[in-house]
């Protein structure tokens, strides 16, 4: 492994583009290092906010969205290179630096390309249009008679052209983004739509890549935080003499119930945190885990979000027919980032700089400013890659820890969380409970659909910082579980539909968004219950989805047709009647139009179930995906494959455990994830629609995987499992009840 990167503040500012993306250093950043950072525009309506072209024709893209391992950086670079007609190698990126990049919103919700990328595309189109105007004036040729090739504008008829550096090199555009500026037509694309490899992967494979865990700042100290042993516990006593023999201790920092130690080395920080003797109050604020769903069901409801109300559901449910009902639940999940959270903070000249892998540096900047009662302009957050995220994990909290300790000692401090810190103190994907009812008439038609979702309320756009709470500093004090009512409404054309979300006053742990928040849990219940209806009506599970998809939704029907062909779907009702032996096989299908307004995705999952012990293995997953215009098919496929793997893990294995005081699943043994030998084979078909809007690809596939697995288990065994995760201990008694 390479030695950790050592940088001064000045070196860091000059090289911020390298740190984030490892591209070439644009000379434009040299000017920023001389103090121009304070004057660089970051408002969303300015071209200079997003783009700079230097005197060699190199393009720097400033993006508020960051790459969490999704490969979005190469996609954003492709968009800019395409619109400006420059070689892709000439585009470098600076991302997630609040002093240099715009606030395009947090990197979540599959919005990086769909929203952030389209803002960047329009800025690049505006720049291209302006450069054509300048070239037309300089060359004395009509604008429509000019063409651009690799950053050189020349007459289409031939002749001398003019290069970008001669028109704009090193200067500002000083233009507002023009929403009407024409973008390139897909027929002329040379770069967008091509399967171009990511540039970060080789260094990640060889250990040369600089993650936030490898990052260093000159003069940096190390910090560890001593956590309460229970939620709600208060600090009563600290025995400082217990760490007198630990070499290199700089300072013990106590601020309310926040307790940390700053040392000269990382190992000293670990030792001091372990050996420091403390006394805390007793606290038991959590229910018994075995009574979790009783607790959820009896939690106070503060409001109802009615996400659909079509026809007269009450009357339809009361009419004659086959009445079906079921309850589904989805466990509490932790993010389980492979690399625990880490951050560095420095207070200097009254200003705070935070280096972090936060997916929302602009939001974190506001939180830190509020926490320390500072002016927003005095706080700068800089993104450095972390090892896994896909939701608000512990990076922001590590940043707050580091900032509080750095302020106390007057030097930069690095805080590296432990695995127990990560699993115990990162915010959680909240528990979800869903009740469903339906009526099916004598002809097998669904006449009523009624569902109720029990989910936390959500109001804040951020998750409270642990350090701020423990030190009694300002916080929002509002729950932020993410947009978890999404996909509670269903897209199928039933005559009577009512879907309501009961927003609960409290939840067990700090809630936050975790990949496909709400949409995964809600789609799990909806698509499983539709499978129950299909079984009750002796209908083919895929055909019932075709039957109730709006005939006007051609893209949805097209996707389902592609899915049937890709998976070689054989029409029949579930469960499979021709099953025997201890190891049985089945297949399940699931489909969604994400949030009813964007990406279409359908999956067929094949499983093997050991009926003697209840073990489930996912052997193959077929995915058909339509996210409109595809910027980089290689990147989209990687997103889909990663989403499948992570969600199979969440569905079969992952569950936060706790006692009356605290999380108890503090390591990989107590919170297991999918291993390499357990990975399924994955077949992906992408439906590219170059003339359509690009939609998100990071989340939608995850939404349909749990239900498809449950449906496949039912097909294989006749056992309906309605509780995630699908562990053997849950499935085995269901299988036994069927065989009795």
N, C-alpha and C positions, 0 to 999 in steps of 0.2 A: 504494500500500500504506500502511496505517496505520503510525504510528511504533510501535516495540516497546513493550510494556507495562512500565512501571516501577512496582515495588511495594516497600514496606518489608515486613519480616517481619510486623508487626502488620496491615498492610493485606492481606497475603496470607492470614493466618489468618482475617481477617474475610470475605474474599472467596473462600475456597477453593471454595465451591459455584459461584460464577460462573466461575472459571477452568476448572473441569472441564466444565461443561455449558452455561454461558451462559444460565441461567435467572435468575429474580429472587432477590435475597438474602433468605433467610429470617431474621427477627429472632432465631430460635433461635441462629444463628451469632454474633450479637452477644454473647450470653452466653458462647459458647465463646471469643471473642476476649478476654474478661476473665479467662480462666484456667480455665474450666470444662471445657476439652478433656481435662484430665487425669482428670476424674471421669466423663466420658461413658462408659457401658458399651459394650463392643465384643464381648461374648460372644454366641454364636449363640443362646442360649436366652432372651434378653431382648428384649421388644418395643421398648424405648427404644434398643436397638442399631440398629434399622432405621428407626424412625419418630419424627418429632416434629411436633406440630401447634401452630402459634403462635396468638396472640390474635386474628388476623384469619382464621383457618381455613386458612392456607397450610400445606401438608404438605411436609416435607423427608424424602426417602428417602436413607438412608445405605447404600450398596451396596459390597461388597467386589469385585464384578465391575466391570470397566471397559469402555468402548466403544472398540474398536480400529479403528473405522470400520465396524463391523458394523451399527450402528443399534440396538444392544441397549438403549441408554438409554431410547429412546421405548417399547420393549416393557416394560421394568421399570416405567416410569411408568404405562403403561396398566394393568398388573396392580394397582398400588397404587390408582390412581384408581377402578378397577372395584370392588375389594373395599371401599373406604371410601365409595364413592358420592360422590365429589367431582369437580368439573370437572378435566379433564386439565391445564388451564392452571394449576391451583392446586398442582401437584406439581413440586417442584424436586429435583435430585439432588446429592449429594456422593458421589464415587466414588473408590476407590483411595487413600484417605488413612489411613495406618496408625494415626493418633491418633484418628480419628473413625469409621472404618468397620470392620466385622467382617472376619475372615479367612475368606472363603468359598472359598478356594482360588484358584489362578491362573486367569486368564481364558483357558482353552484347552479343547480336547476337546469343543466344542459343548455346554458345560455351563452357560452363563450363564443361560439360561431354564430348561432342564431341571432343574438343581439349584439354582443361586442364586435364580432367579426363584420357584421353589416355596417356598424358605425365606422369601422376602419375602412371598409370597402368604399363607403361614400366619401370619406376624407381623401382617399387615394384617387378616386374618380375626379374629385374637385381639383386636386393637384394636377392630375393629367390634363384636364381641360384647360387649366391656366397655362401650363407649359406649352400646350399646342397653340394657344393664343399668342404667347410670346414668340414662339418659333415662326408663326405665320407672319408676324410683324417684322421680325428680323430678316427672314428669307424672302419676304415679298411674295409669298405664295398663299393662296387661299387655304384656310384651315382644313377644309374638307379634302384638299388635295395632298395632305400630309399623312405620313404613316410613321409609327414608332417601332423601332427594332432595337432591343437591348439598350435602351436609354438614349438612343440617337433619333432625333426627329428629322426626317428628310422627305423631299417631294416624292410622291408615288411614281412620278414619271422618271425619276432618277435625278442625280445631281448632288451637290454638296449639302450636307445636313448640319445640324447643330446638336451637340450633346447636352445632357442635363447639367453637367458642371458649368457649362458656359452660360446657362440660363439662370440657374438658381444656386449653384454650388456654394455651400457655406452660409447662405443668406436665408432669412425667414420668408415664408410665403406671405404672411400677414393677410390671410384670407379666412373668411368664415366658410365652414362646410356648407356646400350647396346641395340641399336634398334633391334638387332637380338635375344635378350634373349627371350626364349619361355614363352608365357603367358599360363595360365591354359585353358584347353579346356572347352567350355560351358557344356559339358556332366558331368564335375566334379564339377560344381558350387554348393556351399552350401548356399551362402549368396547373390551373385549377382542374380537379378531376383526375389528376395523375397520382398513382400510388408511390409517392416519394417517401423514402425512409427518413425516420427521425434522426437528428444529429446528436442527441444526447445518449443514445443507447450504447454505442461502442465504449464510451468512457464509463458508463455504469457497469458494463460487463467486465471491464478490466480494472475497476476499482480506482480510476483516476478522477471520477466525477466529484465535485465539491457539493456535498449536502450540507445543510445547516449544522449538522453534527460535527462536520469537519472544519467548519468556518472558524476563524480566529481574528481577533482584533488586538493590536499592539497594547501591551500593558494590562491585559485582561486578567481578572481574577475569576474564581469559580464559586458557585453557590449551590447549596442544597436547602430544601424546605422540609421542615419537620411537620408532618400533617397530623391533624387530630385523629385519634383512633376511632372516632364515631362522628357521624353527621350531627351537628348541633353541640358537640362537646366544646367546653371553654377551657382555656389554658389557666391552670391554677398555680403552678410552680415550675421553675427551671433551675436545675443545678449546673451552673456554669463550670464548676470544678470537675465535673465528670468528663470534660474534654480537654483538660489541661495538658494531658500527655500527647495529644494529637498535634503533630508538627504542622506549622504553616497556617494556623487559625488566625485570621485577620480580625474578624468581628462577629459576635453573635447579635443578630438583629431581631428584636421583638417589637411588634406593633399590634397591639390588641391581641387577637388570637392567631396572628401571623407570626411564625417563628422560623427563622432561617439562619444559616451560618455561611460566612464568606471566608474562603481560604485561598492559599496560593496555588494549590493543585487540585485537580478533580478528585483524586483518590482521597485527599484530606477532607474534602467536602463530603464524600460518601461516608468516610469513617466517622466524622464528627456528627453527622445526622443519625447514624446508627447508635453511637455511644452516648449521645446526650441524654441525660435522665430528665424526664419531664413528668408532671402530674396533670391529668385532665379530668374534667367532670364526667360523670357517667351520663350516657345519653342513649335512649332507644326510641327513635322517631319513626322507624319503619314497621310495616306490618309483617307478619310471618309470610314467608314466600309462598307457602302452600295455600295461603288465603289471598294471593295477589288479585285474582279476578273478582273475588267478592269485594275486596277493597276498591277496585276500579269501579265496579258497578254501583257502589254506594257512595262514591265521592260526589260532592255537591256539583251540580250542573249550573254554570253561570250563564250560558246562552245556548241556543240551538241555531246551527247553520243549516237551513234547508237548501240542499244543493240541487234538488229536482222535485217537482210536484206536477205530475201529468195525470189527467183524468181523475177518477174517483177511486182511490185505492181501497178505502174502507169498504165501500160497497162491493168492489170486485173480490176482495178477500172473503166477504160474507157470502158470496154466491156459491152455488154448488160447484164441486170440483175436487181435485186432489190437493189437499192443503200440505205444504211443505214448510218446515222451519228448521233452522240450524243456528248455532252460535260458533263463531271462529275467534281465535285469539292469536296474537303475535307477540312473542317474548320481547323483553328489554334487551337491546343490543348495545355493545360498546363498539367504538371505531376499530380498536385493535390494530392501530398503525404499527407496522413492522419495526420502524424506528421510532422510539418514544420521543415525545415532544422536546424541543430544545429551542433556546433563544439567547440572544446577547443584547444587553442594553447599556447605554452610556449617557450620563448627564454631563454636558460640557457647555460652559458659558450660558447656563440657564436654559439649555435646549436638550431635549431627549431624542436619541436615535435608537431605534429598535430594529434588530435584524431577526427575522422570523420567517417561518414557513406558513404563516397565516394565509388562508384563502381569501381574506377580506382585509387587506392592509389599511384601506381607507376607513373602514369601520373600526378597526383596532385603534387607529390613530385617534379617533374621536373618544373611544373608551379610555385610552391612556390619558388624554388631555383632561377628561372629566375626573378620572381617578386622582390625578395629581393637581387638579385645579390650575391647569396651564392653558395658555392660549393655543389654539389649534395650530397656528403657524410655528409654534415652538416644538412641535412633535413631528418626527419623520419616521415612518415605518418602511423598511426595505425588505422585499421578498427574497429569500434564499431557499432553494428547493428542500423539501422535507421528504421523508421516506414513507409516503402514503398518507392519504387524507380522505377525500370523498365525503366531506362533511366537516362540520365544525368540531374538531377534536380538541386536544390540549395545547396546541401551539400558542393560542392567544393567552392562555393561563400561564404558560411558561414565560411568555413575554412580560406579563405583569409581575411574575415572581422576580425576574431578572431586573426589571425596572425598579422595583421597591428596594432590592438589595443594592443596586448600583447607586441609588440616591443616598442610601445610608453610608456608603463607603467612599463616594466621590470618585470612583473608578469604574471602567467597564466591567460588567459581571456576566458570565455565561452560566446559565442554568440548564442542566441536562436532567430530564425526568428519568426515573427508573421505570421498569415494567410495572411495578406495583402502583407507582404514581399514575401511570397512563391508564391502567385498567380501573383503578380505584377512583380517580378524580377527573377524568375527562367526562364531558357531558354525554348523556345517553340517548339513544333512540328510544322514545317512550313506549310503554305497553299500549297495545290497541286491542279493543274488544268489539266485536261486531255481531249483531243479531239480524237475521234475515228471515223473511217470510215470502211465500209465493203461492199462487193458486194456478193450477193447470186443469183446463176443462177436459171433457170426455174425449175430445178430438186431439188431445195432446198439445193444445195451444196455451202459452203462458198468458194469463189474463190479468195478473197482478204481481207486482214486485215491490217489496217494502223492506227497507233496511235502516238500521240505527247503528251509528259508530260512536264509541266512547273514547274520546281523545282529548289531550290537554288543550286548554285555551292557548292562544298565541297572540302576542301583540308586539313585543320588542323585535327589532331587526338584529339584535345582538344577544349573546348569552353572557350573563354576568360573570365577571372575572373572580376566580376563587380568592386571589390575593386581596382584591378590593373588598370582598365580603368579609374575610377574616380580619382585615385591618380596619373595618368599619369606615371605608372610604366610599365616595358616591358611586352608586350603580343604578341601572335602570329598574331593577326589581320586578321585571315582567318575564313571563315564560316565553321561550322562543323555540318551539319544537319544529319550526319549518312550516311549509304550506301543506299541512297534513290532511286537509280536506279534499285534495286533488284526487280524482278518479273514484271518489265515493259515488258520484253520479255515474250512470252507465250509458253506454252509447247504443245499446240495442233498442229496437223499436217495439216495445211492449205498449199496450194501450193504456195501462195504468201503472205509474211509477211514482214512488215517494222515497227519497233518500234524505236522511237527516243526520247531522253530526252533533252530538252532545259534547259541548266544550266544558271540560272539567276544571274546577277551580285550582286543583293542585295535581302534582304527579310526584312519584317517589324520589327521583333524582333530577338534577338540572337537565332539562330536555334540550336537545339541539337537533339540527338536521343531520341525518346520516343517509348515505346514498339512497335515492328514490324515496325521500321521507313521505310517509303517508300513502303515496301512490302504490308502493309495494304491498303494504298491509291491506289497503282497501281493495286493490285488484286481486290479491290472494283470496279474499272472502268472496268477491263478486264472481270471479271465474270458477272457483270451486263450487259455489252454489248453483251456477248455471249448469255445471257438470252433474250436480245432483238432480236437477230438473230433467236433464237429458236422460239420465238413467231411469228416472221415474216414468218418463214417457217412452222408454225403449227407443230413443233416438240416437243417431250417431253424434258424438260430441262435436266434431268439426262441422257437420251439416247443420246442427242447431245454431251455430254461430253465423253461418251463411244465411240461414233462414231469417234471423232477426237483425241482420245488418241492413241498414237503409239501402234500398236499391239504387238510390242516387249517389251513394258513396262508392264510386267506381274504384277508387284506390284501395279502400278496405277490402272489397270483394276480390280485387286483383291480388292483393297480398295473400288472402286466404287460399286462393287458387294456387299460387306459387308455393305456399306452405304444404299443401296436399301433395304436390308433385315432388318437391324436394325431399319430403319425408316418406314418400311412397305410401301414403295413407291408405289403408284398407277400411272401407266403410263397414261399421258394425256398432252395435251398442256396447257400452261398458257395463259391468266388468266382462273380461274375457272368460267365456265358459269353458274353453279348452285348456285348463291349467291343471297341473299335477306335479307332485314332487315337493321337495322342501324349498328349492330355489325357483321362484316363479318370475316371469317377466311381464311387463305391461308398458303401455304408452299413454301419455296424456297430452292434451293440447290446451293452449291458453292464448288469448289475443287481446290487444288493447289499442285503441287510438289514444295516445298519451294525453291526459288531461282533456280529452274529447276534442282537442283543437290542433294537435300536431303529430309528431312521429307515430307511424303505424309499425307495430311489431307483433309477430306471431311466433310461437315456439311449439315444437313437439319434443317431448322428453321421453326417453326410454329408460326404464329402471329394472333392476333385479332386486328382489326382496327375499331374504332368508326367513321363511315362515316359522322356523323353529325358535329363533331368537329376536326377530323383528328388525334386523339390520337392513338398511336400504343403501343401494349403490346406484348412482346415476351413471349410466354407461354411455349415452349419446344424447346430444342436444342439437336439434335442427332449428335454425333461426332464419326468418325472412324479415328484412328490415327496410323500411321506406322512410328516410328522413329528408326527402326532397333532393335538392341539389347536393351532391357529395363533393366536398372540397378535396379530401384525400381518402380514397377507399381503403388504403392500407391502415390509416389511422382509425377509421370507423370500424373496420373489422377487429382491430386490436381492442377497441373499446368494448365491442360486443362480447368478444371472448373473455376479457377481463371481468366484465359485468356478470357473465354466466358463472364463471368460477367463483367469484366472491359471493354471489347469491346462493349457489349450491351450498357453499360453506355455511352461510347464515341460516339456510333452511334446514339443513341436516344436523348441524352441530352447535351453533352459537346461542348462548343464553347467559345473561348476567345473573349470578347467584348472590344472595345477600342474607344476612341475619337481621335481627332487630336494630342493629347499630350501623352496619356498613356493608359495602360490597365485599364479597368473599372470593370472587373469581379474579384473583390478582396475578395470575400467571397463565402460561399457555397450557398447563396441565388442567387447570380448572376452567379455562375458557378456550377449548380446542378449536382449531380452524382446519380447513381441508388441507391434506398433505398431497405432495406430488403424485404418489401412486394412486390416489383417489380421483384424480382429474378425469372428467369425461371427455370423450371425443366430441368435437364441436364442428358442425357444418353450417356455414353462413352463406346466405344469398342476399346481396344488396340490390335493391331496386333504385337505380340512379335516375333522377328526374332533373336534368340540367337546367331546364327552363322554369323550374319551380323554386320557391324560397327554400333556403337550407334550414333545417330544423336540428334540434339537439340529438346527440347520440349517446351521451354518457349514462343517462338514467333509464330510458324506456325499457330496454331488454330486461333489466333487473325486476321490473314490475310484474312480469308474467312468469318468471321462473318458479316461485314457490307454488303457485296454483297448478302449474303443469306437472310438477313433481307429485303433489298430492293426488291429482287426477290419475297419474300413472300408477301410483300405489293402489288406488282403488281398482283400476283396470286389472292389475296383476293379482289382487287378493280379495277384492270385494270389501275391503276395510276402508272406511272413510276417516282419515285423520284430519282434524280441524285445528290443530294446535302446533304452531311453530315454536321450537324446532322439532323435527320428526325423529326424535331419538327412540332407540329400541325400547326403552322403558315405557314410553307412551304407546307405541304401536303394538307391542307384544300382547297386552291384555285385550286390545281390540281384536286382534287376530284370534285369540283364544275364544272370545265370545262368539265369533262367527263360526268356528269349528265345533262349538258345543251343540 
